[in-house]
Amino acid sequence: MGCGRRRARADRATGSGRRARTARSDRSWQRNAPRRSCRGLRCAQGHRFLADQGRAIADRQCRCQARHCRTSPHCLVNGRIAPTIGYRMWLPLGTWNGKFAQTGCGGRCGDILDDGCQIVLARGYACLAADLGHKGTFYDDLWAIDNVPGEIDFGFRATHVSNITGRAVTEAFYGAKPRYAYYFGASTGGRQGLIEAQRFPADFDGIVAGEPAMGTPGTPSPETGPALRDSVAALNPGGKPIVTPDEVMAIHAAALARCDLDDNARDGFISNPRACAFKPVDMACKAAKQPTCLTPEQVAAVTRVYANGAMSGSEKGWLGAYVGATEGEPGRYLWRLKNPYKYPYAWIFNDATNPDLRAFKARGGKLILYQGWADEATYPGNPPAYYETVERLMGGRAATQDFFRLFMIPGQNHIPQVGGGAETVDYLSYLEAWVERGEVPEVLLAGKYRELARFAGPVTYASYLRPDNVEFSRPVYPYPVQARYSGKGDVRQAGNWKPFAPR
């Protein structure tokens, strides 16, 4: 399977930021060797799953476009769950850590995005990825026509039954139940994670939900991309784009000039865009049109962009996605249903905004939610709005942060490596430490890396920490606390930043 932007997004959730510490009983998994052959999973009696294919894969047999796809020896299982859910499992041979992981998909799914499984496999995880019940492309909605069971699977059911199946396959293969179960996913995968905590609180011990495609009453669409593209990619009466790529970069520069110092450092991105006072009208041409100013038509178009959910500092993400898109790719996030959540039945299936997480908390579940402030595809204001609603229901900040923490990442875009922020965090290590050892994530170490992964052999988390690979690092504190440069030392080093609680 190829590796590209999907891989980079998986890396965000599973791959870097600090060295993973070993859990107290981690060494016990070395005794959990497989009890069954890969082919034996086909006809595992007593379990309601069907494996189409179970075959052993050695490292030298793994063929990927990038070297970092190389994996540890494992059993690769492809299977089906009624009625039409496809899944794939990666089961380490002889190195199981006693844990089960499940990853989400992106967009409209329809394919098995198992990049994250390839990464955690090197850590000893048994891992599952699923297609959410249909075959299609990242942008395809056609599968949903007259297909209510498929919409239900996409909305919430497929993730839950995949969890049940994954645990059963893991137990059948190793002869032992997983000690811990974790979920991680971003975008649609982030929505999947929130729904699991809300609807199926017993499925996972810990959940990482990133940049979720969720809606919150009174806020813009959970998927802001279509509205953004309609605003800035339209043609004027003369048949030319209203806003060009060069003008988008001029807008980005103007926003940074106004608000880049909000964290006491000129670092190329905006740490608190909700407080940024930049307005497109500030760039209105005073006389003749210049590359650094906007016509009235352009001012109106760009104003609509921010009104539809974009944040100051996200402008780089418009390029290619909404402005300057190639023929045949009119926008990465332009789907036929501009806001499918406005349809009542779809909202019932897809809603990820229920703030009642009492059952999840009661059984010891831990939730890490993260969102990039520069996200151009999912509205960055939704996760804070959701978190604040949970705080009110759960009885305040202390009662909420006991099990649920939100981290807002300055400069992080929906498309990895575009926004410029310190977007790579080893969320899974922080989650493991919280669930297994009670180590609360008071601060995350985030990094911007020159290469997300071009390393020989299986991916290891220390691979990212090579001194020559770290461009800069930054602490990220639980919302609403922000990081602010202390004014002393190298601005690129996380140790020179301090927590700041805005009023």
Order of alpha helices (4+ residues) and beta strands (2+ residues): alpha-beta-beta-beta-beta-alpha-beta-alpha-alpha-beta-alpha-beta-alpha-alpha-alpha-alpha-alpha-beta-alpha-alpha-beta-alpha-beta-beta-beta-beta
